[in-house]
Amino acid sequence: MKPLIPWFDPPVLEIPLGSSSIPLHGFGLLVALGFIFGGRLAMKRSERVGLDPEPINRLIGWLVVGVFVGGHVGYGLMYKPAEYFANPIEFLKVWQGLSSFGGFVVVVPLAIWFFKREKLPVWPYLDSLAVGMGLGWFFGRMGCFVAHDHPGTVTDFYLGVYGICQPHGARNIACHDMGLYEAMWSLGMLGVLLLIDRRPVKPGTLVLTLALSYAPVRFFLDFFRPEVTDGRYFGFTPAQYWSVVLGLVAAAALVDRLRSTDEPVQAALPVDPAPDID
């Protein structure tokens, strides 16, 4: 087996601005598209189950802040605590280094608080966000892929990417790309959630299924992360410990949701407009 993905420079679009230009990096563009398209899909799903989609539109801005602030602080605490505490200003550089679990720890309570404050049904709205996240996570992780942000260990696997290995980055050596793998998982899970949503399900089923799926996938993928970038604590990465917590919490909550007396919810299928008849 031979890796098929060659080295490529992270894409940068130059946006003209008078006599100069502003660089738009591929990572930033794809993350922005993830929030835009993921938010729109979540709003459409809300509308199809009879919910007002506008609260999700108002929530997106808060989620953007939560992802970057929580993700960056989590990154510093889990992966570079000595460096960040020695120079606390690093915690403010939210554009440098993100942890997915750090983002989750902030955005999940934030979303729950928001829907409760608005006196809205929490679980149905979280299900809509889960559908949107399936698409948004795909774009976000593709952003990581094009930026070579999450290189793994050396591999001969055909999805290996040349030139991204840390710390040497030799162009003739290929490594696993964690961003690419998670992008593939998220796109597959989007399909699974859309299939589940074709039947009546208890509120909370979609978001908890997504969480329960991510936990073992992330736990397994972290074995392919190099220790030079992802240190181990008693043999496991910080994200692997968080994966165990996420899996246990999601499994218990899903069982509770399935046993609840809440009425099942089903997303109405889109109805094509009737053709004009002269």
C-alpha positions in Angstrom: 0.0 0.0 0.0 1.3 3.4 -0.9 0.2 6.9 0.2 -1.7 8.7 -2.5 -1.9 12.3 -1.2 1.1 14.5 -2.2 2.4 17.5 -0.3 0.6 20.7 -1.1 1.0 24.2 0.2 -1.8 25.5 2.4 -4.1 27.5 0.1 -4.2 31.3 0.5 -6.5 33.6 -1.4 -5.4 37.2 -1.9 -8.3 39.6 -1.6 -7.5 42.9 -3.3 -7.9 46.0 -1.1 -6.7 49.2 -2.7 -3.0 49.0 -3.4 -2.5 46.0 -1.2 -4.4 42.7 -0.4 -5.7 40.7 2.5 -4.7 37.0 2.7 -7.6 34.6 3.3 -6.3 31.3 4.4 -8.0 28.1 3.4 -8.4 27.1 7.1 -10.3 30.3 7.9 -12.4 30.1 4.8 -13.5 26.5 5.4 -14.2 27.1 9.1 -16.4 30.1 8.1 -18.2 28.0 5.5 -18.8 25.3 8.2 -20.5 27.8 10.5 -22.6 29.2 7.6 -23.7 26.0 6.0 -24.0 24.1 9.2 -26.1 26.8 10.7 -28.4 26.9 7.7 -28.8 23.1 7.8 -29.6 23.3 11.6 -32.2 26.0 10.9 -33.8 24.0 8.1 -34.0 21.0 10.3 -35.6 23.0 13.1 -38.2 24.4 10.7 -39.0 20.8 9.5 -39.8 19.7 13.0 -42.0 22.7 13.7 -39.4 24.8 15.7 -38.7 28.4 15.2 -35.3 28.5 13.3 -34.4 32.1 14.3 -33.0 31.2 17.8 -30.3 29.1 16.1 -29.5 32.0 13.9 -28.9 34.2 17.0 -26.9 31.4 18.7 -24.4 30.9 15.9 -22.4 34.0 16.8 -22.1 32.9 20.4 -21.0 29.4 19.2 -18.2 30.9 17.1 -16.8 32.7 20.1 -17.2 29.6 22.3 -15.4 27.4 19.8 -12.4 29.7 19.5 -12.1 30.8 23.1 -12.9 27.4 24.7 -10.9 25.5 22.0 -7.8 27.7 22.5 -7.9 27.7 26.3 -8.4 23.9 26.3 -5.5 23.5 23.9 -3.2 25.5 26.2 -4.4 23.6 29.4 -4.2 20.1 27.9 -1.2 20.3 25.5 1.1 23.2 26.6 0.2 24.0 30.3 3.8 24.9 31.3 4.3 27.2 28.3 0.9 28.9 28.7 1.1 29.5 32.5 4.6 30.8 32.1 3.3 33.3 29.6 -0.5 33.8 30.2 -0.8 36.1 27.3 -0.8 33.0 25.1 -4.3 32.2 26.4 -5.5 35.3 24.5 -4.2 34.2 21.2 -7.3 32.4 20.2 -6.2 32.0 16.6 -3.2 29.8 17.6 -4.1 26.2 18.5 -7.5 24.7 19.1 -8.7 21.7 21.0 -12.0 20.2 19.9 -12.9 19.1 23.5 -12.0 22.5 24.8 -14.6 23.9 22.4 -17.2 21.3 23.4 -16.8 22.1 27.1 -17.8 25.7 26.3 -20.3 25.5 23.5 -22.5 22.7 24.9 -23.3 24.4 28.2 -23.6 27.7 26.3 -26.2 26.2 23.9 -28.1 24.7 26.8 -28.1 27.9 28.7 -29.2 29.9 25.6 -32.2 27.7 24.9 -33.3 27.6 28.6 -33.0 31.4 28.8 -35.2 31.7 25.7 -37.6 29.2 27.3 -37.2 26.8 24.3 -37.2 23.0 24.3 -33.6 22.1 24.7 -33.3 18.6 23.3 -35.2 19.2 20.0 -33.0 22.2 19.4 -29.8 20.3 20.3 -30.8 17.7 17.7 -31.1 20.3 15.1 -27.6 21.6 16.0 -26.3 18.1 15.8 -27.4 17.8 12.2 -25.8 21.2 11.4 -22.7 20.2 13.2 -22.3 17.1 11.1 -21.9 19.4 8.1 -20.0 22.1 9.9 -17.5 19.7 11.4 -16.8 18.4 7.9 -15.8 21.8 6.7 -13.9 22.6 9.8 -11.8 19.5 9.7 -11.2 19.9 6.0 -9.8 23.3 7.0 -7.4 21.4 9.4 -6.5 19.1 6.5 -5.6 21.9 4.0 -3.6 23.6 6.7 -1.8 20.4 7.8 -2.8 21.2 11.3 -3.1 17.7 12.7 -0.3 15.4 11.4 -0.2 11.9 12.7 2.5 9.2 12.7 4.4 7.8 9.7 2.3 5.5 7.5 2.1 3.6 4.3 -1.7 3.9 4.3 -3.1 5.2 1.0 -4.7 8.2 2.7 -1.4 9.3 4.2 -0.2 12.8 3.3 3.4 13.4 2.3 5.5 16.1 4.0 3.3 16.8 7.1 5.2 14.7 9.6 6.5 16.4 12.7 9.1 17.5 13.5 11.0 17.0 10.3 8.4 17.4 7.6 10.4 15.5 5.0 8.6 15.6 1.6 9.3 11.9 0.9 7.6 10.6 4.1 3.9 10.3 4.6 1.9 10.5 7.8 -1.7 10.1 8.9 -3.8 13.2 8.7 -6.2 13.4 11.6 -8.1 16.3 10.1 -8.9 14.3 7.0 -10.0 11.3 9.0 -12.4 13.3 11.2 -13.8 15.1 8.1 -14.6 11.7 6.6 -16.2 10.6 9.9 -18.3 13.7 10.2 -19.6 13.5 6.6 -20.6 9.8 7.2 -22.3 10.7 10.5 -24.3 13.5 8.8 -25.7 10.8 6.5 -26.5 8.6 9.5 -28.3 11.4 11.4 -30.3 12.3 8.3 -31.4 8.6 8.0 -32.3 8.4 11.7 -34.3 11.6 11.3 -36.6 10.1 8.7 -38.3 8.2 11.5 -39.9 9.5 14.7 -37.2 9.6 17.5 -37.2 10.8 21.1 -35.8 14.3 21.4 -32.0 14.2 22.1 -31.4 11.0 20.1 -29.5 12.7 17.3 -27.1 14.8 19.4 -26.4 12.0 21.8 -25.8 9.5 18.9 -23.4 12.0 17.4 -21.5 12.3 20.7 -21.5 8.6 21.3 -20.1 8.0 17.9 -17.3 10.6 18.2 -16.0 9.2 21.5 -14.6 5.9 20.3 -13.5 7.3 16.9 -11.5 10.0 18.6 -10.1 7.6 21.2 -8.9 5.3 18.4 -7.5 8.0 16.2 -5.4 9.5 18.9 -3.2 6.4 18.9 -1.9 7.7 15.6 -1.0 11.1 17.0 2.8 11.6 17.5 4.0 12.2 21.1 6.0 15.2 19.9 2.6 17.1 19.5 0.3 15.2 21.7 1.9 14.2 25.0 0.8 11.1 26.9 -0.3 10.9 30.5 -0.1 7.3 31.8 -0.1 6.2 28.1 -3.0 8.2 26.8 -3.6 11.6 25.3 -5.8 14.2 27.1 -8.3 13.8 24.3 -8.5 10.1 25.0 -9.5 10.7 28.6 -12.1 13.2 27.5 -13.3 10.6 24.9 -14.0 8.2 27.7 -15.9 10.8 29.7 -17.9 11.8 26.6 -18.7 8.2 25.8 -20.0 7.4 29.2 -22.0 10.6 29.6 -23.5 10.3 26.1 -24.4 6.6 26.6 -26.1 7.2 30.0 -28.0 10.3 28.6 -29.1 8.4 25.5 -30.6 5.5 27.6 -32.4 8.1 29.7 -33.7 9.9 26.6 -35.0 6.7 25.0 -36.8 5.8 28.3 -38.3 9.2 28.6 -42.0 9.9 28.2 -41.3 12.7 25.6 -43.2 12.3 22.4 -41.1 11.2 19.4 -40.2 13.9 16.9 -40.0 13.4 13.1 -38.6 15.8 10.6 -41.2 16.4 7.8 -39.8 15.5 4.4 -39.5 18.5 2.0 -42.5 19.0 -0.2 -41.9 20.0 -3.8 -44.1 23.0 -4.8 -47.0 22.0 -7.0 -46.4 22.6 -10.7 -48.1 25.5 -12.3 -51.0 24.4 -14.5 -52.3 26.7 -17.2 
